[in-house]
């Protein structure tokens, strides 16, 4: 086998060995990105110290209560389960709160908060929004993506 063929084979093998995208909810339940296959998914990174994150929470609650996409709120800060439960109650978060994401998600951990990702029904990144969400953003996504 030639040098180039061996390199090509190695790249193919490494691509197939990517760790599955998984998440751990605040209650300890584990899921993977495949659990959301076939539906739109909105993944929002937040932190309690981030004022825009807290201002957009009612909008995300409203979105999670519709027949539209699944919504996940991901804690930017590594917090113990009890602290996440307290946050969820304090801010009346209706969507699942995620303690940790692992593996090959179709995005990197954001450097700016809040950041929201829209994942298509095949598990691919459709859009990334940095900064506070507004009703117009949700309406645009609804018109472009899930349409209900």
C-alpha positions, 0 to 999 in steps of 0.5 A: 500500500502506498503512502497516500493510500495509507494516509487516506485510509487512516483519515477515513478510519478516524472520521468513522471513530468520532464520538457520538454527540451526547448530553447529560441533563441536570437530572442525570439522564443521558441522551444523544443527538440521535434522539432528536433526529427527525425534528428541529432542535434549538440549543441555547447556551446560557449563564445566570450571570449573563443578563441577556441570557435571562432576558431571552428565557421567556422567549425560549420558554414560549418556543419550547411550549409550541409544537415547533422545535425541541429546545435545550438550555445548556449551562455554560458554567459547570454547576452541580445538579442541585444548582441547575435545578435551582436555576430551572425553578428560579427562572421558570425554565420549561425546557430541559436544562443540560449540564454537559455536552460531549462528543461530536456536536455540529458546533463548538462551545461558544465564546460569547453568551448568549449563543443559540444554535439551530440544528436541522432534523438530520443533526446538522447545524442550520444556523448560529445566533450570537447575542440576545434572541428577540421575537423577530429571530424566532419568527424568522426561524419558524418561517425558514425552518419548522413552519408552524 
